[in-house]
Amino acid sequence: MAEAAAASSSGASSSGNARRHDRLDIGYTDADAAVLNAGLAALDTLAFLEVMLTEIAPGELAVVSSFGAESAVLLDLVSRVDPATPVVFLDTGKHFPETLAYRDTLVERLGLTNVISVMPGPDDIAAKDSNGLRWSFDPDGCCELRKVRPLARVLTDFGGSITGRKSFQAATRAELPRVEAEDGRLKVNPIIDWQKADIEAWFAANDLPRHPLEAEGYPSIGCSPCTSKVKPGEDPRSGRWRGWDKTECGIHTDDGEVSELPSF
């Protein structure tokens, strides 16, 4: 593990951008991500997280968590490395009450000490969604107001984010690597190669609490207006934005652009 970490650190640093600690001058590149993916490929998930959090980018990474159906696994792994790792929760104002209660349960159970709840800008909401119904005719715009923009604001303080994405969740995630570079910041996907059976085994082995809505047919849980139950055999994320040509909220797109929202 030490040799892999040393190799990746040295290789990434040769680009002149990696391990940059001045958060006002972020410069991670695709080449940096490729070096990290190659150098750390042999590490298991927990060792990989430990290297990323303590050697490659100490103090630079924040976990982005929805506190959804499978969130406990990544949060448990992170808490084993450092329970003070920043955890960003996008409090959209549209969550199920069960999700907010589950968040509080996991924070206490895992001893997380640095959960950052981020709400949408009040001026944005007043100007673009004053009646709270934008989700019903423009879900992309609603996600941009309540997720994309708030997350972009908070991540200016960090050199990258840690996600809980898994390849089995959707075709759009099937080929994602462990580490990406996006707009000069790292995006780390520690459990991208975990299968559903791996998730279930970790829950069982560590007696982690389940999201209460999971047993009711919600394997993927987002905001309440845009999340529906999933039928047996369907893609786990098919209940998200059902009926819309939409598979992501916008915080995991490639271009990272925030577009101007139309008035109404």
KEKOL-961680 format. One line per field, with one value per residue (C-alpha): residue in three letters; x, y, z. Coordinates in Angstrom, 3 decimals, padded with zeros to 6 digits. Layout:
N
residu: (ALA | ...)
u: (X | ...)
v: (Y | ...)
w: (Z | ...)
***
This chain:
264
residu: (MET | ALA | GLU | ALA | ALA | ALA | ALA | SER | SER | SER | GLY | ALA | SER | SER | SER | GLY | ASN | ALA | ARG | ARG | HIS | ASP | ARG | LEU | ASP | ILE | GLY | TYR | THR | ASP | ALA | ASP | ALA | ALA | VAL | LEU | ASN | ALA | GLY | LEU | ALA | ALA | LEU | ASP | THR | LEU | ALA | PHE | LEU | GLU | VAL | MET | LEU | THR | GLU | ILE | ALA | PRO | GLY | GLU | LEU | ALA | VAL | VAL | SER | SER | PHE | GLY | ALA | GLU | SER | ALA | VAL | LEU | LEU | ASP | LEU | VAL | SER | ARG | VAL | ASP | PRO | ALA | THR | PRO | VAL | VAL | PHE | LEU | ASP | THR | GLY | LYS | HIS | PHE | PRO | GLU | THR | LEU | ALA | TYR | ARG | ASP | THR | LEU | VAL | GLU | ARG | LEU | GLY | LEU | THR | ASN | VAL | ILE | SER | VAL | MET | PRO | GLY | PRO | ASP | ASP | ILE | ALA | ALA | LYS | ASP | SER | ASN | GLY | LEU | ARG | TRP | SER | PHE | ASP | PRO | ASP | GLY | CYS | CYS | GLU | LEU | ARG | LYS | VAL | ARG | PRO | LEU | ALA | ARG | VAL | LEU | THR | ASP | PHE | GLY | GLY | SER | ILE | THR | GLY | ARG | LYS | SER | PHE | GLN | ALA | ALA | THR | ARG | ALA | GLU | LEU | PRO | ARG | VAL | GLU | ALA | GLU | ASP | GLY | ARG | LEU | LYS | VAL | ASN | PRO | ILE | ILE | ASP | TRP | GLN | LYS | ALA | ASP | ILE | GLU | ALA | TRP | PHE | ALA | ALA | ASN | ASP | LEU | PRO | ARG | HIS | PRO | LEU | GLU | ALA | GLU | GLY | TYR | PRO | SER | ILE | GLY | CYS | SER | PRO | CYS | THR | SER | LYS | VAL | LYS | PRO | GLY | GLU | ASP | PRO | ARG | SER | GLY | ARG | TRP | ARG | GLY | TRP | ASP | LYS | THR | GLU | CYS | GLY | ILE | HIS | THR | ASP | ASP | GLY | GLU | VAL | SER | GLU | LEU | PRO | SER | PHE)
u: (000.000 | 002.801 | 004.565 | 001.382 | 000.672 | 004.214 | 004.157 | 000.859 | 001.859 | 005.156 | 003.610 | 000.755 | 003.044 | 005.130 | 002.255 | 002.716 | -000.911 | -001.550 | -001.652 | -002.330 | -003.444 | -004.245 | -007.985 | -008.217 | -005.985 | -007.272 | -005.582 | -006.163 | -006.124 | -007.231 | -003.582 | -003.530 | -006.652 | -005.147 | -002.005 | -004.071 | -006.269 | -003.231 | -001.168 | -003.928 | -005.683 | -004.447 | -005.819 | -009.090 | -011.740 | -010.860 | -007.121 | -007.864 | -009.961 | -007.281 | -004.633 | -006.855 | -007.885 | -004.569 | -001.839 | -003.028 | -005.443 | -005.501 | -008.042 | -009.125 | -011.967 | -015.595 | -018.097 | -021.292 | -024.082 | -027.819 | -028.277 | -030.259 | -030.823 | -027.180 | -025.412 | -024.586 | -021.918 | -019.724 | -020.265 | -019.265 | -016.091 | -015.191 | -015.877 | -013.388 | -010.667 | -011.671 | -015.125 | -014.272 | -014.170 | -016.557 | -019.876 | -021.999 | -025.761 | -027.855 | -030.923 | -033.173 | -036.319 | -037.956 | -036.630 | -038.801 | -039.118 | -037.736 | -034.516 | -033.948 | -034.547 | -032.207 | -029.520 | -029.686 | -029.586 | -026.460 | -024.680 | -025.110 | -024.418 | -021.226 | -019.946 | -019.767 | -018.632 | -018.539 | -021.823 | -022.441 | -026.086 | -026.326 | -029.585 | -030.505 | -029.967 | -033.079 | -032.764 | -032.643 | -035.732 | -037.616 | -036.769 | -037.139 | -039.302 | -041.331 | -044.293 | -042.107 | -043.534 | -040.681 | -040.052 | -043.422 | -042.574 | -038.807 | -037.028 | -033.636 | -034.155 | -035.338 | -032.245 | -030.041 | -031.558 | -031.645 | -028.604 | -026.161 | -025.721 | -025.575 | -023.034 | -020.900 | -020.797 | -019.688 | -017.147 | -015.180 | -013.669 | -012.449 | -010.125 | -012.609 | -015.550 | -016.216 | -019.350 | -021.246 | -021.887 | -021.893 | -021.607 | -024.604 | -026.982 | -027.420 | -025.916 | -024.620 | -022.371 | -021.164 | -017.724 | -016.825 | -013.324 | -012.434 | -010.961 | -011.965 | -010.844 | -013.573 | -013.036 | -009.696 | -011.071 | -010.998 | -014.157 | -013.564 | -015.841 | -014.515 | -017.271 | -017.885 | -016.913 | -019.060 | -021.984 | -025.368 | -024.293 | -021.259 | -023.469 | -025.850 | -022.987 | -021.489 | -024.847 | -025.238 | -021.677 | -021.679 | -025.308 | -025.927 | -029.416 | -031.432 | -033.311 | -036.943 | -038.272 | -036.139 | -038.451 | -041.383 | -039.926 | -037.548 | -034.039 | -032.896 | -034.165 | -034.016 | -036.423 | -039.953 | -041.775 | -039.405 | -038.963 | -041.350 | -041.373 | -039.453 | -040.994 | -039.157 | -036.640 | -036.455 | -033.243 | -032.728 | -032.801 | -035.877 | -037.976 | -036.063 | -037.771 | -040.065 | -041.596 | -038.830 | -035.771 | -033.548 | -031.217 | -029.036 | -029.729 | -026.897 | -024.152 | -022.544 | -022.530 | -019.345 | -019.475 | -020.135 | -021.837 | -024.633 | -027.059 | -029.309 | -032.776 | -035.768 | -038.203 | -041.856)
v: (000.000 | 002.408 | 001.753 | 002.352 | 005.566 | 006.798 | 005.985 | 007.741 | 010.776 | 011.109 | 010.542 | 012.947 | 015.616 | 015.487 | 017.147 | 020.210 | 020.161 | 017.254 | 017.505 | 021.217 | 022.612 | 026.172 | 025.765 | 029.014 | 027.559 | 024.066 | 022.282 | 018.519 | 017.083 | 013.936 | 012.888 | 013.174 | 011.037 | 008.415 | 008.218 | 007.761 | 005.097 | 003.140 | 003.594 | 002.729 | 000.009 | -002.808 | -001.309 | -002.457 | 000.177 | 001.051 | 001.286 | 003.363 | 005.796 | 006.031 | 006.924 | 009.482 | 011.156 | 011.095 | 011.085 | 012.220 | 015.017 | 015.458 | 018.054 | 018.639 | 016.155 | 016.298 | 013.460 | 014.377 | 012.265 | 012.142 | 009.939 | 007.715 | 003.969 | 002.857 | 005.905 | 004.221 | 002.033 | 004.855 | 006.915 | 003.948 | 003.451 | 007.134 | 007.244 | 004.402 | 006.551 | 009.886 | 010.687 | 014.399 | 014.192 | 016.865 | 015.390 | 017.666 | 017.147 | 019.093 | 020.102 | 020.820 | 021.469 | 018.616 | 015.560 | 012.841 | 013.278 | 009.740 | 010.853 | 013.669 | 011.274 | 008.703 | 011.356 | 012.087 | 008.369 | 007.783 | 010.859 | 009.615 | 005.967 | 006.592 | 009.457 | 011.877 | 015.228 | 017.498 | 017.298 | 020.423 | 021.006 | 023.242 | 024.893 | 026.602 | 030.333 | 032.183 | 034.728 | 031.923 | 030.303 | 033.601 | 034.429 | 031.014 | 028.774 | 030.926 | 028.535 | 025.424 | 023.703 | 023.954 | 020.226 | 019.554 | 021.174 | 021.713 | 019.083 | 020.040 | 023.624 | 022.521 | 020.343 | 023.189 | 025.554 | 023.124 | 020.905 | 022.016 | 025.643 | 025.036 | 022.230 | 024.359 | 027.068 | 024.780 | 022.849 | 026.017 | 025.327 | 021.858 | 020.227 | 017.499 | 015.379 | 011.753 | 010.136 | 006.919 | 006.092 | 002.418 | 001.032 | -001.269 | 001.611 | 002.736 | 002.391 | 005.969 | 004.876 | 001.548 | 002.715 | 005.267 | 005.017 | 005.351 | 008.815 | 011.516 | 015.105 | 017.640 | 021.389 | 021.067 | 019.134 | 015.437 | 013.369 | 010.148 | 007.106 | 004.614 | 002.021 | 002.338 | -001.329 | -002.687 | -004.882 | -004.974 | -008.122 | -006.276 | -003.485 | -005.922 | -007.877 | -004.708 | -003.708 | -007.152 | -007.566 | -004.164 | -004.074 | -000.749 | 000.759 | 000.833 | 003.781 | 003.233 | 003.820 | 001.074 | -001.636 | 000.165 | -000.196 | 002.753 | 001.427 | 004.913 | 007.878 | 011.535 | 014.399 | 013.272 | 014.817 | 013.160 | 009.723 | 006.831 | 003.148 | 000.733 | -002.467 | -005.804 | -006.111 | -002.399 | -000.370 | 000.722 | 004.358 | 004.030 | 005.560 | 008.827 | 011.444 | 008.765 | 009.923 | 012.430 | 012.066 | 012.568 | 010.202 | 012.505 | 015.545 | 017.479 | 017.275 | 014.355 | 015.711 | 016.084 | 019.760 | 021.110 | 024.136 | 025.959 | 027.339 | 030.362 | 029.342 | 030.722 | 032.993 | 032.129)
w: (000.000 | 000.891 | -002.430 | -004.400 | -002.531 | -003.002 | -006.689 | -007.272 | -005.257 | -007.112 | -010.521 | -009.966 | -008.591 | -011.743 | -013.607 | -011.458 | -010.338 | -007.972 | -004.205 | -004.543 | -001.193 | -002.235 | -002.667 | -004.593 | -007.317 | -008.050 | -010.934 | -010.930 | -014.455 | -016.264 | -016.197 | -012.406 | -012.181 | -014.494 | -012.351 | -009.195 | -010.780 | -011.906 | -008.761 | -006.317 | -008.326 | -006.081 | -002.884 | -001.383 | -000.770 | 002.812 | 002.076 | -001.016 | 001.029 | 003.689 | 001.120 | -000.588 | 002.661 | 004.493 | 001.831 | -001.590 | -000.669 | 003.124 | 004.162 | 000.562 | 000.055 | 001.152 | 000.956 | -000.881 | 000.596 | 000.017 | 003.100 | 000.781 | 000.590 | 000.343 | 001.787 | 005.090 | 003.459 | 002.149 | 005.302 | 007.447 | 005.416 | 005.643 | 009.388 | 009.892 | 008.321 | 009.868 | 011.307 | 011.018 | 007.212 | 005.877 | 004.730 | 002.546 | 002.641 | 000.144 | 002.116 | -000.855 | 001.151 | -000.759 | 001.083 | 002.565 | 006.349 | 006.602 | 004.900 | 007.393 | 010.281 | 008.704 | 008.327 | 012.038 | 012.868 | 010.762 | 012.080 | 015.638 | 014.876 | 012.864 | 014.988 | 012.059 | 013.430 | 010.388 | 008.487 | 006.424 | 005.477 | 002.433 | 001.449 | -001.833 | -002.034 | -000.832 | -003.637 | -006.230 | -004.751 | -004.558 | -008.160 | -009.793 | -007.600 | -005.237 | -005.319 | -004.885 | -007.963 | -010.432 | -010.065 | -011.749 | -015.093 | -015.071 | -012.948 | -014.388 | -013.300 | -009.865 | -009.391 | -010.524 | -007.969 | -005.087 | -005.729 | -008.428 | -007.410 | -003.638 | -004.106 | -006.435 | -003.776 | -000.962 | -003.051 | -003.751 | -000.317 | -001.327 | -003.825 | -004.648 | -003.605 | -002.673 | -004.078 | -003.424 | -007.078 | -008.103 | -011.625 | -011.196 | -010.470 | -014.070 | -017.541 | -017.271 | -014.388 | -015.771 | -016.939 | -014.290 | -012.757 | -009.105 | -009.614 | -012.075 | -012.599 | -013.216 | -013.519 | -011.756 | -008.809 | -008.010 | -007.995 | -006.090 | -006.446 | -003.853 | -004.219 | -007.955 | -008.475 | -005.638 | -006.624 | -004.926 | -003.074 | -001.696 | -000.396 | 001.241 | 002.800 | 004.317 | 005.786 | 007.340 | 008.596 | 010.270 | 011.388 | 009.678 | 009.857 | 006.628 | 005.186 | 006.249 | 002.713 | 001.201 | 002.521 | 000.875 | -002.629 | -002.934 | -003.767 | -004.847 | -002.873 | -003.832 | -003.303 | -002.525 | -005.535 | -008.022 | -006.428 | -006.975 | -006.111 | -008.330 | -009.663 | -009.468 | -012.289 | -013.000 | -012.924 | -009.292 | -010.399 | -012.617 | -009.868 | -010.116 | -012.335 | -013.776 | -017.030 | -017.741 | -019.974 | -016.966 | -015.109 | -012.982 | -010.841 | -012.476 | -009.856 | -011.732 | -015.290 | -017.330 | -018.266 | -014.796 | -016.326 | -014.540 | -017.069 | -016.759 | -015.647 | -017.557 | -015.743 | -015.200)
***
